C-alpha cells in the first residue's frame, strides 16, 4: 500500500507546515457486513479494501472517515442486520452506512433508512431487480435485471422472438437471476416457453440422459433459442445430449451465465473439457453456446493497483486473514471514493453533512460517470443503481477457448460487437451450407412439417390438380374477405338505429322519433336525436347533476346509470371515419377503461355516453377531505391508471391525448377507469377567441412541448399528464396548487421556464419517496427521458411488492383481512406456547419441591391426606467439622461450598430411585420407597447412593480451601413411616415416625467418611447378597438404649 502511505505523509506535512489544506471533513461511517462466511463480500474480504478507500479519500478528497465496524452472524439474517443498523443510526449516530451485502438484509435496512434518511452504500445486494423504491440507496453492484440486457440486444439484432427457458428450480441463485430474465422479457412483451425441473429428477445414468433429451425435444417444438439456467456440470450434460440430438449443427443457439468468469471460462474448472471420453463431443456442442458475464476489469491498471494496495493492507493489519479480492470488494471500495467526492462537493457549497443533506448527497451520484474507480468507469443511473458493463463470450471452434464477441456498456446503453461470431455450419433444405445465425423459426417449421421442405416429388397430374384446387381456395377466400368487409361496413350503419336527417318529436310521435331530454336541477337541456348510437328513441334520459366545466353529467337511461359527456361541436356528419372511431371504442375491452355505451350526433348537441362510476371522478375524490386515502388506496388507483394507459398505448388508439384526473372515474369497487379515450372527432376542441379560466385550467395537464409547439398529442405527453396526476394523488390538491397564481400564468411559466423547468413542488414524504421520484421522472423537460408506461408498470410492481400490497384495492382489503386473521391465529398460538412453556417451568419447579404424585393432587385442588408406608429406607448425612469451616469462612464462601456439594449430590441421586426430602445447613436427607413403593429395593437404592456419595466426596474440592478434605458422615435405617404435606403458605413434604429418628441417630453416632446402618437395613441388604458390611457392635442410642449397628463397606 505504498502509494497510500506516501500520500498520507504529504498530506500531513502540508497541513503542519503551511495549513494550506483545510481541516478534514469528518464522516462517521457504519460498516455492516457478515463475518466468517464464504460470501464474496464477507467482512474479511471487504475490510482491507475499505481501509484503502478511507486512506485514499483523506488524501485525495480531504474526507476523514471514522469507521464503526459491525460484523454479524455468518449467515444472512434480516433481524441481525436490522438490529445492528438501528444501533448504528440511533446510538452511533453515523452519517452513512456501508453494507450489508446480503440482498434480503439490504432490503430490510433500506426500509429502515427510508424512515430514517441516511445514505446507504452497497457493493453487493445483486439479487434485487431494482432499487427505485429506496431513495437513499446507491448500489455499486450489478442487478439481475440489467444482467440480461446484452441478451435482449442480441435477440433484437437477430430478430429472435421465440425463447425457451430450461431451469433447475432447486438452484436458488440461478432462480433469482432467472427472475430478472423473465421480467426483462415481460417488458419486451415476450413470454418464453419454460421448462423447470428438480436436480434430483436427473440422475447420473442413462435414464437421466433420457430425461434431459426429453426436455430438449419438448423445448425444440417451440423455440431454437435456449437459455439454460443450471450449474455448469449439469449444463455440460445438457449440451452433450443436445449434441446427440443434432441440435449443435447451427440451427440452435444456447445461452447461460458465468458472471465472474470463474466457472466455465477463465479460471473455471467446469467447462467443456473434463478429461474424459466426452471431451470431443462437448467441444463440438459448446461451439453453439454463448456465455453472459460481467465485463472483466482485472486487466485495468486501476484494478491492478487496487489489488496491490489491498494485499499490502491485509498483510500489514490482518496477517491471519485469507482474503479474496473480487468484483464486490472493488465495488465497495469505489462506493467510498465516489461518496467522498460528493461529500467534498457538498461541503464546498456550504452544506453541512447531516441527515438533512441526504437528498443532496445521494442525487449527486445520479447520471454522473466516475472514472477513478478500481473497477474502471462507474455510472449510477437515475434510480441509484449501477449501469454495469457486460460481455458476451463464444467459443472459438478450433481452439476451444471462449473469446469476447460483444460488449454492452451501461453508461452508453450501447451494444458493440467485438469480434465476428463464428457460427456452426448450418445445412439448409436445398442442400446449401453456411455459417449463419439461427433463424427464429426454422425454414421447415419447428416440427419439420412445412410443405416447402417435402422432398418427394408429386406427379404432374397431382401437381396440376393441387394448384387448381389451391387457386379455387384462394378465390373463395378473396370472395369471403370482400363479403366480410362489405358486411362489416353495413353493420356499422345498421348499429346506429336512427332515421338520418329527421327531427324527433314529442312523446305523441312514433317511438322511433321520440325526443330524448336531459334535465338538471336548474335547467332542462333538450336535443334532437338526429343520430343516436346505442340509445333507442323509446327511452328517456334524465340527468342528475349540472353539466360541469368538463361538460359531463350523470343520467339514467333504460334504468341504467350513465355519464353523458357533452362535446364542443354541435353537429357531426356521419361518415365512415366516424363509424370506425365508434367501432374502435366499442371493441376496446379492459377492466380499467370506461365502457362506451353510445353517442348522440346533433343537430343541436353531440355527446358521448359511457357507463356511470358511482364514486365520481378522481379529482373530486382527492379533493374530498372527508374520505381517508392511505398509501394502499393511492397505489391501487395509480396502478389501475397505469394498466389502462399500457393498454391504450399498445392498442389501435396508441395515445390518449386528453389524460386528466377529471377523466379518471372510480366505480363502486374502487376500481379506477379511464375515459375520454379514442373518438378524436368527437373530442376535438378549438381555442376560444377570449380564453377564460376554464380553458387555461384544462391545459394544466398538457406537456410543455405540446403547449409551446402546438404539436399533436404524443405518448410522452401522456406520461407528463400522468406525472401531474401523481402530484394530485400525493398531495390531494389541484395541479400546481402550491403556487398562488392564475392557471394562465402557470401555463405561460410551464412554456417559458425551462432551466430549471417550472413544475409543482412536492417534498418527499415518508412512505412516498418512490412515487415522488417517479413523478419527477415523468415530467422531465426532455420528453425522451420520460419513462414509458411499461417501465412505470415495472416500477410500481416493485413498489407494491416491497410494501406487500395488492394492486387492486378490493383484493388488498380482502388480503388485509385474511392477514389480520392469520396474525390473530399466530398471536393466539404464540400466547398458547408461551403459557405452556411457563406452565412447564412452574410444573418443573413444583416437582422439585414436592413429589410428582403429591404435586398433581395439589394442582387438581384435591386435599393431600397423610399416607402410611410399611417399609422405607431413610438416609441422613452431614459434614464433620462444618462449624469450624463456617467460622473460618465468609457467608458467601459457605453458600458456594454448599451449592457445589449439593449440586454434586443432586446429580447423583437422579440415577437412583431416591427422593430428596430436604437440606438443613450441612444436613442432607433422602428416602427411598416413597411416595412410590418399590418393595424392599429401597434399601439397595439408598445403599448404592450412599456409596457413590462417599466416593465422590473424597474427590470433592472446596473452592477456598483446596487442600482440605471434606468429611462426610452417613447414617441409614429402614422401617415404617408416615408422609404428609404440612403448611399452606410454603407447603413442605415431611416424614414422621420412629424410623426418621433412628436414621438421624445412625448419622449422628457414626464416624467421618463411613456409612453406619441399622440391623434392620442390614437384614434387607443381606437378602440381596450383594453388599459387604462390617459389625461395629452395640452403641447407645438416645431413646432406644443399646442397638447393634454395622458399617456398609462396599457392593460386590
ABEGO torsion letter per residue (X at the ends): XAAAAAAAAAAAAAAAAAGABBBBBBBBBBBBBBBGBABAABAAAAAAAAAAAAAAAAAAAGBBBBBBBBBBBABBBAAAAAAAAAAAAAAAGBABBBOBABAAAAAAAAAAAAABBBBBBBABGAABABAAABAABBBABBBAAAAAAAAAAAAAAAGBABBBBBBBAABAAAAAAAAAAAAAAAAAGBBBBBBBBBAAABBBBAAAAAAAAAAAAAAAAABABBBBBBBAAAAAAAAAAAAAAGAAAGABBBBBBBAAGAAABEABAABABAGBAAAAAAAAAAAABBBBBBBBAAABAAAAAAAAAAAAAAAAABAABBBBBBAAAAAAAAAAAAAAAAAAAAAAAGBBBBAAAAAAAAAAABGBBBAABAAEBBBBBAAGBBBBBBBBBBBBAAAGBBBBABBBBAAAGBBBBABBBBBBBBBBAAGBBBBBBBBABBAAEAAGABAAABABBBBAAAAAAAAAAAAAAAAAAAAAAAAAAAAAAAAAAAAAGBBBGBBBBBAABBAAABBBBBBBAABBBBBBBABBBGBBAABBBBBABBBBAAGBBBBBBGGBBBBBBBBABABBBBBAAAAAAAAAAAABBBAABBBBABBBBOAABBBBBBBBBAAEBAAAAAABAABBBBAAAAAAAAAAAAAAAAAAAABAAGBAGABBAAABBBBAAGBBBBBGBEGAAAABBBBBABBBAAAAAAAAABBAAAAAAGBBBBAAAAAAAAAAAAAAAAAGBBBGAABBBBAAAAAAAAAABAOBBBBBBBBBBBGAAAAAAAAAAAABABAAABBBAAAAAAAAAAAAAAAGBBABAAAAAAAAAAAAAAAAAAAAAAAAAAAAAAAAAAAAAAAAABBAAAAAAAAAGBBBBBBBBABBBBBBBBBBGAAAAAAABBAAAAAAAAAAAAAAAAAAAAABBBBBABBBEABBBBBBGOABBAEAAAAAAAAAAAAAAAAAAAABBBAABAABBBBBBBBBBBEBBBBBBBEAABBBBBBBEAAAAAAAAAAAABBBGBBBBBAAAAAAAAAAGABBBBBAEBBBBBGAEBBBBBBBABBX
